[in-house]
């Protein structure tokens, strides 16, 4: 995930990065409501970027040959 680069669109990569270092998640102390509670405890996060620090948002330039 640390090497993932997607240009042009917002992704949930920062959320996954946060989960990979979350002690409770790593220990397996989660249930189906874990993510809902985790997100609710961080109301200051921008909705479009999810959890995590600065998101590198990049996407490949795709061109269709018609």
N, CA, C and O atoms as CSV, one atom per row, in Angstrom:
chain,resi,resn,atom,element,x,y,z
A,1,UNK,N,N,0.811,-1.206,0.000
A,1,UNK,CA,C,0.000,0.000,0.000
A,1,UNK,C,C,0.848,1.262,0.000
A,1,UNK,O,O,0.450,2.274,-0.578
A,2,UNK,N,N,1.993,1.219,0.629
A,2,UNK,CA,C,2.829,2.420,0.682
A,2,UNK,C,C,3.366,2.799,-0.696
A,2,UNK,O,O,3.758,3.946,-0.913
A,3,UNK,N,N,3.387,1.858,-1.614
A,3,UNK,CA,C,3.882,2.132,-2.960
A,3,UNK,C,C,2.764,2.401,-3.957
A,3,UNK,O,O,3.034,2.721,-5.115
A,4,UNK,N,N,1.519,2.277,-3.527
A,4,UNK,CA,C,0.373,2.450,-4.413
A,4,UNK,C,C,0.235,3.903,-4.835
A,4,UNK,O,O,0.236,4.801,-3.992
A,5,UNK,N,N,0.118,4.136,-6.131
A,5,UNK,CA,C,-0.089,5.481,-6.665
A,5,UNK,C,C,-1.245,5.417,-7.652
A,5,UNK,O,O,-1.194,4.667,-8.627
A,6,UNK,N,N,-2.277,6.196,-7.401
A,6,UNK,CA,C,-3.432,6.283,-8.288
A,6,UNK,C,C,-3.655,7.760,-8.557
A,6,UNK,O,O,-3.796,8.540,-7.614
A,7,UNK,N,N,-3.691,8.159,-9.810
A,7,UNK,CA,C,-3.852,9.569,-10.160
A,7,UNK,C,C,-5.257,9.855,-10.656
A,7,UNK,O,O,-5.875,9.016,-11.312
A,8,UNK,N,N,-5.763,11.043,-10.340
A,8,UNK,CA,C,-7.002,11.529,-10.931
A,8,UNK,C,C,-8.285,11.219,-10.193
A,8,UNK,O,O,-9.310,11.847,-10.460
A,9,UNK,N,N,-8.263,10.276,-9.277
A,9,UNK,CA,C,-9.468,9.945,-8.518
A,9,UNK,C,C,-9.111,9.796,-7.043
A,9,UNK,O,O,-7.962,9.526,-6.692
A,10,UNK,N,N,-10.096,9.974,-6.202
A,10,UNK,CA,C,-9.898,9.755,-4.770
A,10,UNK,C,C,-10.052,8.271,-4.482
A,10,UNK,O,O,-10.882,7.595,-5.090
A,11,UNK,N,N,-9.251,7.769,-3.556
A,11,UNK,CA,C,-9.310,6.351,-3.208
A,11,UNK,C,C,-9.445,6.183,-1.701
A,11,UNK,O,O,-9.363,7.154,-0.948
A,12,UNK,N,N,-9.650,4.957,-1.275
A,12,UNK,CA,C,-9.684,4.665,0.160
A,12,UNK,C,C,-8.353,4.064,0.630
A,12,UNK,O,O,-8.300,3.410,1.672
A,13,UNK,N,N,-7.299,4.283,-0.124
A,13,UNK,CA,C,-5.975,3.784,0.250
A,13,UNK,C,C,-5.543,4.297,1.625
A,13,UNK,O,O,-4.998,3.522,2.411
A,14,UNK,N,N,-5.767,5.581,1.944
A,14,UNK,CA,C,-5.387,6.039,3.286
A,14,UNK,C,C,-6.090,5.259,4.403
A,14,UNK,O,O,-5.502,5.023,5.459
A,15,UNK,N,N,-7.320,4.867,4.178
A,15,UNK,CA,C,-8.049,4.058,5.154
A,15,UNK,C,C,-7.347,2.724,5.362
A,15,UNK,O,O,-7.155,2.298,6.501
A,16,UNK,N,N,-6.969,2.072,4.297
A,16,UNK,CA,C,-6.297,0.776,4.401
A,16,UNK,C,C,-4.927,0.907,5.061
A,16,UNK,O,O,-4.517,0.036,5.828
A,17,UNK,N,N,-4.223,1.992,4.762
A,17,UNK,CA,C,-2.932,2.232,5.424
A,17,UNK,C,C,-3.126,2.371,6.929
A,17,UNK,O,O,-2.352,1.821,7.713
A,18,UNK,N,N,-4.153,3.103,7.328
A,18,UNK,CA,C,-4.454,3.294,8.752
A,18,UNK,C,C,-4.787,1.957,9.418
A,18,UNK,O,O,-4.328,1.687,10.528
A,19,UNK,N,N,-5.572,1.131,8.754
A,19,UNK,CA,C,-5.949,-0.163,9.329
A,19,UNK,C,C,-4.745,-1.089,9.498
A,19,UNK,O,O,-4.704,-1.881,10.440
A,20,UNK,N,N,-3.773,-0.999,8.602
A,20,UNK,CA,C,-2.603,-1.875,8.673
A,20,UNK,C,C,-1.704,-1.577,9.871
A,20,UNK,O,O,-0.862,-2.403,10.223
A,21,UNK,N,N,-1.868,-0.412,10.507
A,21,UNK,CA,C,-1.068,-0.077,11.689
A,21,UNK,C,C,-1.932,0.060,12.942
A,21,UNK,O,O,-1.428,0.431,14.002
A,22,UNK,N,N,-3.207,-0.232,12.831
A,22,UNK,CA,C,-4.141,-0.133,13.953
A,22,UNK,C,C,-3.996,-1.379,14.840
A,22,UNK,O,O,-4.268,-2.496,14.400
A,23,UNK,N,N,-3.569,-1.176,16.086
A,23,UNK,CA,C,-3.292,-2.301,16.996
A,23,UNK,C,C,-4.501,-3.214,17.175
A,23,UNK,O,O,-4.364,-4.437,17.127
A,24,UNK,N,N,-5.665,-2.643,17.377
A,24,UNK,CA,C,-6.860,-3.473,17.596
A,24,UNK,C,C,-7.184,-4.299,16.353
A,24,UNK,O,O,-7.552,-5.469,16.460
A,25,UNK,N,N,-7.049,-3.697,15.191
A,25,UNK,CA,C,-7.309,-4.415,13.947
A,25,UNK,C,C,-6.300,-5.550,13.769
A,25,UNK,O,O,-6.675,-6.662,13.397
A,26,UNK,N,N,-5.033,-5.274,14.032
A,26,UNK,CA,C,-3.974,-6.283,13.893
A,26,UNK,C,C,-4.192,-7.453,14.845
A,26,UNK,O,O,-3.977,-8.607,14.471
A,27,UNK,N,N,-4.616,-7.164,16.068
A,27,UNK,CA,C,-4.852,-8.209,17.066
A,27,UNK,C,C,-6.096,-9.038,16.764
A,27,UNK,O,O,-6.279,-10.113,17.335
A,28,UNK,N,N,-6.945,-8.549,15.878
A,28,UNK,CA,C,-8.163,-9.275,15.541
A,28,UNK,C,C,-9.324,-8.949,16.455
A,28,UNK,O,O,-10.331,-9.657,16.450
A,29,UNK,N,N,-9.205,-7.894,17.238
A,29,UNK,CA,C,-10.280,-7.513,18.151
A,29,UNK,C,C,-11.327,-6.651,17.488
A,29,UNK,O,O,-11.688,-5.594,18.007
A,30,UNK,N,N,-11.819,-7.095,16.340
A,30,UNK,CA,C,-12.798,-6.299,15.599
A,30,UNK,C,C,-14.030,-7.125,15.280
A,30,UNK,O,O,-14.026,-8.352,15.377
A,31,UNK,N,N,-15.081,-6.421,14.898
A,31,UNK,CA,C,-16.301,-7.085,14.438
A,31,UNK,C,C,-16.849,-6.293,13.256
A,31,UNK,O,O,-16.176,-5.399,12.744
A,32,UNK,N,N,-18.052,-6.610,12.825
A,32,UNK,CA,C,-18.593,-5.953,11.635
A,32,UNK,C,C,-18.868,-4.472,11.848
A,32,UNK,O,O,-19.077,-3.745,10.877
A,33,UNK,N,N,-18.872,-4.011,13.082
A,33,UNK,CA,C,-19.136,-2.601,13.373
A,33,UNK,C,C,-17.859,-1.800,13.616
A,33,UNK,O,O,-17.926,-0.591,13.836
A,34,UNK,N,N,-16.708,-2.451,13.579
A,34,UNK,CA,C,-15.445,-1.797,13.916
A,34,UNK,C,C,-15.169,-0.566,13.053
A,34,UNK,O,O,-14.874,0.506,13.580
A,35,UNK,N,N,-15.260,-0.711,11.764
A,35,UNK,CA,C,-14.951,0.396,10.862
A,35,UNK,C,C,-15.929,1.555,11.058
A,35,UNK,O,O,-15.528,2.719,11.050
A,36,UNK,N,N,-17.182,1.240,11.231
A,36,UNK,CA,C,-18.197,2.274,11.482
A,36,UNK,C,C,-17.838,3.086,12.730
A,36,UNK,O,O,-17.914,4.314,12.710
A,37,UNK,N,N,-17.454,2.417,13.800
A,37,UNK,CA,C,-17.085,3.104,15.045
A,37,UNK,C,C,-15.773,3.882,14.879
A,37,UNK,O,O,-15.635,4.988,15.401
A,38,UNK,N,N,-14.831,3.309,14.164
A,38,UNK,CA,C,-13.545,3.979,13.948
A,38,UNK,C,C,-13.745,5.276,13.173
A,38,UNK,O,O,-13.174,6.306,13.532
A,39,UNK,N,N,-14.539,5.235,12.129
A,39,UNK,CA,C,-14.791,6.429,11.329
A,39,UNK,C,C,-15.581,7.471,12.114
A,39,UNK,O,O,-15.339,8.669,11.968
A,40,UNK,N,N,-16.518,7.028,12.941
A,40,UNK,CA,C,-17.318,7.952,13.748
A,40,UNK,C,C,-16.461,8.668,14.787
A,40,UNK,O,O,-16.774,9.791,15.183
A,41,UNK,N,N,-15.389,8.030,15.227
A,41,UNK,CA,C,-14.529,8.639,16.240
A,41,UNK,C,C,-13.578,9.677,15.648
A,41,UNK,O,O,-12.839,10.333,16.382
A,42,UNK,N,N,-13.595,9.828,14.337
A,42,UNK,CA,C,-12.731,10.799,13.661
A,42,UNK,C,C,-13.576,11.696,12.752
A,42,UNK,O,O,-13.407,11.661,11.533
A,43,UNK,N,N,-14.481,12.499,13.321
A,43,UNK,CA,C,-15.397,13.307,12.509
A,43,UNK,C,C,-14.713,14.423,11.729
A,43,UNK,O,O,-15.313,14.968,10.803
A,44,UNK,N,N,-13.491,14.775,12.069
A,44,UNK,CA,C,-12.784,15.854,11.389
A,44,UNK,C,C,-12.138,15.424,10.077
A,44,UNK,O,O,-11.571,16.253,9.366
A,45,UNK,N,N,-12.219,14.146,9.756
A,45,UNK,CA,C,-11.619,13.665,8.518
A,45,UNK,C,C,-12.462,14.069,7.318
A,45,UNK,O,O,-13.690,14.007,7.375
A,46,UNK,N,N,-11.817,14.482,6.235
A,46,UNK,CA,C,-12.567,14.747,5.007
A,46,UNK,C,C,-13.197,13.453,4.511
A,46,UNK,O,O,-12.519,12.428,4.434
A,47,UNK,N,N,-14.452,13.484,4.184
A,47,UNK,CA,C,-15.166,12.276,3.753
A,47,UNK,C,C,-14.559,11.673,2.486
A,47,UNK,O,O,-14.528,10.451,2.335
A,48,UNK,N,N,-14.081,12.514,1.584
A,48,UNK,CA,C,-13.603,11.998,0.313
A,48,UNK,C,C,-12.229,11.358,0.373
A,48,UNK,O,O,-11.852,10.652,-0.562
A,49,UNK,N,N,-11.466,11.577,1.434
A,49,UNK,CA,C,-10.144,10.964,1.494
A,49,UNK,C,C,-10.057,9.846,2.512
A,49,UNK,O,O,-9.090,9.085,2.489
A,50,UNK,N,N,-11.022,9.715,3.403
A,50,UNK,CA,C,-10.998,8.653,4.389
A,50,UNK,C,C,-9.972,8.907,5.469
A,50,UNK,O,O,-9.610,10.053,5.736
A,51,UNK,N,N,-9.500,7.832,6.095
A,51,UNK,CA,C,-8.564,7.938,7.205
A,51,UNK,C,C,-7.148,7.985,6.671
A,51,UNK,O,O,-6.838,7.353,5.661
A,52,UNK,N,N,-6.303,8.718,7.333
A,52,UNK,CA,C,-4.895,8.718,6.987
A,52,UNK,C,C,-4.374,10.108,6.729
A,52,UNK,O,O,-5.119,11.087,6.704
A,53,UNK,N,N,-3.106,10.164,6.543
A,53,UNK,CA,C,-2.457,11.433,6.257
A,53,UNK,C,C,-2.727,11.805,4.807
A,53,UNK,O,O,-3.629,11.263,4.167
A,54,UNK,N,N,-1.955,12.712,4.316
A,54,UNK,CA,C,-2.099,13.181,2.945
A,54,UNK,C,C,-2.178,12.007,1.973
A,54,UNK,O,O,-1.326,11.118,1.975
A,55,UNK,N,N,-3.201,12.023,1.159
A,55,UNK,CA,C,-3.413,10.951,0.199
A,55,UNK,C,C,-2.759,11.292,-1.133
A,55,UNK,O,O,-2.928,12.393,-1.657
A,56,UNK,N,N,-2.019,10.347,-1.666
A,56,UNK,CA,C,-1.472,10.539,-3.000
A,56,UNK,C,C,-2.498,9.998,-3.973
A,56,UNK,O,O,-2.685,8.789,-4.104
A,57,UNK,N,N,-3.154,10.917,-4.647
A,57,UNK,CA,C,-4.228,10.518,-5.542
A,57,UNK,C,C,-3.778,10.742,-6.978
A,57,UNK,O,O,-3.626,11.876,-7.433
A,58,UNK,N,N,-3.574,9.648,-7.667
A,58,UNK,CA,C,-3.106,9.734,-9.050
A,58,UNK,C,C,-3.741,8.612,-9.864
A,58,UNK,O,O,-4.056,7.551,-9.325
A,59,UNK,N,N,-3.926,8.841,-11.139
A,59,UNK,CA,C,-4.513,7.805,-12.001
A,59,UNK,C,C,-3.760,7.743,-13.321
A,59,UNK,O,O,-3.269,8.757,-13.818
A,60,UNK,N,N,-3.677,6.586,-13.862
A,60,UNK,CA,C,-2.998,6.434,-15.145
A,60,UNK,C,C,-3.772,7.172,-16.226
A,60,UNK,O,O,-5.001,7.238,-16.187
A,61,UNK,N,N,-3.054,7.720,-17.180
A,61,UNK,CA,C,-3.670,8.417,-18.299
A,61,UNK,C,C,-4.040,7.361,-19.341
A,61,UNK,O,O,-3.172,6.784,-19.996
A,62,UNK,N,N,-5.330,7.124,-19.477
A,62,UNK,CA,C,-5.804,6.096,-20.401
A,62,UNK,C,C,-6.393,6.744,-21.651
A,62,UNK,O,O,-7.168,7.696,-21.552
A,63,UNK,N,N,-6.037,6.243,-22.796
A,63,UNK,CA,C,-6.570,6.755,-24.059
A,63,UNK,C,C,-7.127,5.586,-24.855
A,63,UNK,O,O,-6.481,4.552,-25.023
A,64,UNK,N,N,-8.334,5.783,-25.333
A,64,UNK,CA,C,-8.965,4.732,-26.133
A,64,UNK,C,C,-8.717,5.005,-27.615
A,64,UNK,O,O,-8.908,6.124,-28.091
A,65,UNK,N,N,-8.302,3.999,-28.315
A,65,UNK,CA,C,-8.138,4.106,-29.768
A,65,UNK,C,C,-9.440,3.673,-30.414
A,65,UNK,O,O,-9.836,2.510,-30.344
A,66,UNK,N,N,-10.092,4.633,-31.043
A,66,UNK,CA,C,-11.370,4.329,-31.708
A,66,UNK,C,C,-11.213,4.270,-33.191
A,66,UNK,O,O,-12.185,4.026,-33.906
